[in-house]
Amino acid sequence: MPPPPPSYLLVGPPDLLHDMTLDFLDVGWEVAVAGWRAVVTAAPADAAAPAPGWPTEVTLMGVRHGGHAAACAEHLSAQA
């Protein structure tokens, strides 16, 4: 059984996160953005792929493996 897809918890400028959303949606990844926070979850086929490189203006706050919805509930509702 393949590993569950990773969900990357990100913080960065909203306009940059929005632009990244379009790129990841184009390749079939799940993305959710709320203000300065975003969750990017790999497609199941990419679960074992190396982590993407993030722009310098974006900070990786953590990686979760419990599914996109759980990562969104944790990260997007967190206080800044």
C-alpha beads as a LAMMPS data file, in Angstrom:
LAMMPS data file: protein, C-alpha beads

80 atoms
79 bonds

1 atom types
1 bond types

-500.0 500.0 xlo xhi
-500.0 500.0 ylo yhi
-500.0 500.0 zlo zhi

Masses

1 110.0

Atoms # bond

1 1 1 0.000 0.000 0.000
2 1 1 1.472 3.401 -0.949
3 1 1 2.116 5.967 1.764
4 1 1 -0.602 8.570 2.286
5 1 1 0.002 11.806 0.383
6 1 1 1.762 14.494 2.386
7 1 1 0.031 17.761 3.177
8 1 1 2.355 20.754 3.363
9 1 1 1.386 23.505 5.813
10 1 1 2.522 26.849 4.429
11 1 1 2.541 30.507 5.444
12 1 1 3.195 33.300 2.970
13 1 1 1.825 36.316 1.142
14 1 1 -1.763 35.703 -0.015
15 1 1 -1.094 36.734 -3.623
16 1 1 1.811 34.299 -3.909
17 1 1 -0.184 31.489 -2.269
18 1 1 -2.994 32.139 -4.765
19 1 1 -0.562 31.886 -7.702
20 1 1 0.834 28.639 -6.290
21 1 1 -2.728 27.316 -5.980
22 1 1 -3.218 27.544 -9.722
23 1 1 0.040 25.685 -10.403
24 1 1 -0.751 22.827 -8.022
25 1 1 -4.362 22.479 -9.132
26 1 1 -3.076 22.084 -12.705
27 1 1 -1.169 18.936 -11.664
28 1 1 -4.007 17.426 -9.621
29 1 1 -2.958 18.366 -6.088
30 1 1 -5.433 19.640 -3.499
31 1 1 -4.949 23.212 -2.304
32 1 1 -6.734 25.403 0.222
33 1 1 -5.798 28.986 1.094
34 1 1 -7.075 31.200 3.907
35 1 1 -5.332 34.548 4.156
36 1 1 -1.647 33.988 4.841
37 1 1 -1.990 30.210 5.311
38 1 1 -2.240 27.385 2.790
39 1 1 -2.379 23.602 2.715
40 1 1 -1.045 21.824 -0.361
41 1 1 -1.673 18.073 -0.498
42 1 1 -0.006 15.842 -3.061
43 1 1 -2.074 13.710 -5.388
44 1 1 -2.110 10.027 -4.356
45 1 1 0.085 9.157 -7.347
46 1 1 2.690 11.640 -6.072
47 1 1 2.646 10.512 -2.423
48 1 1 6.248 9.276 -2.527
49 1 1 7.577 12.178 -4.611
50 1 1 10.123 14.565 -3.101
51 1 1 8.741 17.708 -1.489
52 1 1 8.386 20.677 -3.829
53 1 1 10.724 23.617 -3.559
54 1 1 8.898 26.582 -2.055
55 1 1 9.531 30.238 -2.951
56 1 1 11.680 32.070 -0.405
57 1 1 8.677 34.179 0.657
58 1 1 6.802 31.020 1.733
59 1 1 7.565 29.207 5.001
60 1 1 6.926 25.493 5.423
61 1 1 5.366 25.110 8.876
62 1 1 5.059 21.326 8.819
63 1 1 4.028 18.205 6.932
64 1 1 1.039 16.025 7.835
65 1 1 -0.065 12.627 6.527
66 1 1 -3.648 12.484 7.822
67 1 1 -5.415 13.764 4.717
68 1 1 -6.164 17.153 3.223
69 1 1 -9.294 17.866 5.275
70 1 1 -7.538 17.167 8.584
71 1 1 -4.537 19.305 7.605
72 1 1 -6.861 22.164 6.628
73 1 1 -8.793 21.915 9.888
74 1 1 -5.534 22.113 11.843
75 1 1 -3.598 24.716 9.892
76 1 1 -6.193 27.047 8.392
77 1 1 -8.052 27.520 11.651
78 1 1 -4.847 28.180 13.658
79 1 1 -4.352 31.654 15.090
80 1 1 -1.643 33.674 13.369

Bonds

1 1 1 2
2 1 2 3
3 1 3 4
4 1 4 5
5 1 5 6
6 1 6 7
7 1 7 8
8 1 8 9
9 1 9 10
10 1 10 11
11 1 11 12
12 1 12 13
13 1 13 14
14 1 14 15
15 1 15 16
16 1 16 17
17 1 17 18
18 1 18 19
19 1 19 20
20 1 20 21
21 1 21 22
22 1 22 23
23 1 23 24
24 1 24 25
25 1 25 26
26 1 26 27
27 1 27 28
28 1 28 29
29 1 29 30
30 1 30 31
31 1 31 32
32 1 32 33
33 1 33 34
34 1 34 35
35 1 35 36
36 1 36 37
37 1 37 38
38 1 38 39
39 1 39 40
40 1 40 41
41 1 41 42
42 1 42 43
43 1 43 44
44 1 44 45
45 1 45 46
46 1 46 47
47 1 47 48
48 1 48 49
49 1 49 50
50 1 50 51
51 1 51 52
52 1 52 53
53 1 53 54
54 1 54 55
55 1 55 56
56 1 56 57
57 1 57 58
58 1 58 59
59 1 59 60
60 1 60 61
61 1 61 62
62 1 62 63
63 1 63 64
64 1 64 65
65 1 65 66
66 1 66 67
67 1 67 68
68 1 68 69
69 1 69 70
70 1 70 71
71 1 71 72
72 1 72 73
73 1 73 74
74 1 74 75
75 1 75 76
76 1 76 77
77 1 77 78
78 1 78 79
79 1 79 80
